[in-house]
Amino acid sequence: MNKIDAVFNKLRLANKTAFIPFMSIGDPDIETSFEIAKTLINNGADMIELGFPFSDPMADGKVIQKSYERALKNTISMRNAFDFIKKLKVYRDIPVIFFTYYNPVFILGSKFASGARNAGVDGVLIVDLPPEESGEFTKYIKKGDIYQIFLLAPTTGAIRMKHVLSYAKGFVYYVSVTGVTGARGTLPISIRSKVEEIKKISEIPVGIGFGISSKEQAEEIKQYADAVIIGSKIIQFIENNINDKSRILKEIAEFSFDIKSSLS
């Protein structure tokens, strides 16, 4: 069984919601980002979403864009990313979702799939690769029991939703707001009805991401979703304390612990 399925099954039996934090590999540097990953795991992450730094992250807001810029200055390669994941899996073997854009994956071709499998990647989210264009990629990753995670948005119509869900494995990532990533003070009230619409079509777990920035929002989302995904708010702690690594880890630990506590 893919570890993503195993975690959701376990949490579902306990009537709990998963906490999936996002971070960028190599931000602010490779060593500190590894400590950040460990901190997230130690403070409640059920899975972890690791972003591979990309020069043109069209789905991401300013916070994650800057995060990728800092990481790219450290010349993070795909090999560095896979080594990072291998090392993290030795520390704690929780599900890893690898977040990237299609360009670096396309360049590597089948080598990406073998590298991801050997590193221990459990799921891959390629934000600019829709299901109908994923045939070759899916063929590669299927051999390693790696799931491709797909996105649904507030603008996704019923026909398109059914189409995407027919491909979905592990969980489906529901983008809570239109636009790019970034912490928001408030979230649309329509999220709940959209999740209910998804669940009428498929039994696959639904994770909510984009915009979540507080434990109060997490407490609301846990009433109807299977996972809370938070990225920009966590990365903001890095930007705010870029010259104080101990404070970065402290603030991320405290925030993560609060989020996880709100989901229990």
Stockholm file with secondary structure:
# STOCKHOLM 1.0

chainA/1-264         MNKIDAVFNKLRLANKTAFIPFMSIGDPDIETSFEIAKTLINNGADMIELGFPFSDPMADGKVIQKSYERALKNTISMRNAFDFIKKLKVYRDIPVIFFTYYNPVFILGSKFASGARNAGVDGVLIVDLPPEESGEFTKYIKKGDIYQIFLLAPTTGAIRMKHVLSYAKGFVYYVSVTGVTGARGTLPISIRSKVEEIKKISEIPVGIGFGISSKEQAEEIKQYADAVIIGSKIIQFIENNINDKSRILKEIAEFSFDIKSSLS
#=GR chainA/1-264 SS CCHHHHHHHHHHHTTCCEEEEEEETTSSCHHHHHHHHHHHHHTTCSSEEEECCCSCCTTCCHHHHHHHHHHHTTTCCHHHHHHHHHHHHHHCCCCEEEEECHHHHHHHTHHHHHHHHHHTCCEEEETTCCGGGCHHHHHHHHTTTCEECEEECTTCCHHHHHHHHTTCCSCEEEECSSSSCCCCSSCCTTHHHHHHHHHHHCCSCEEEESSCCSHHHHHHHTTTCSEEEECHHHHHHHHHTTTCHHHHHHHHHHHHHHHHHHHC
#=GC SS_cons         CCHHHHHHHHHHHTTCCEEEEEEETTSSCHHHHHHHHHHHHHTTCSSEEEECCCSCCTTCCHHHHHHHHHHHTTTCCHHHHHHHHHHHHHHCCCCEEEEECHHHHHHHTHHHHHHHHHHTCCEEEETTCCGGGCHHHHHHHHTTTCEECEEECTTCCHHHHHHHHTTCCSCEEEECSSSSCCCCSSCCTTHHHHHHHHHHHCCSCEEEESSCCSHHHHHHHTTTCSEEEECHHHHHHHHHTTTCHHHHHHHHHHHHHHHHHHHC
//
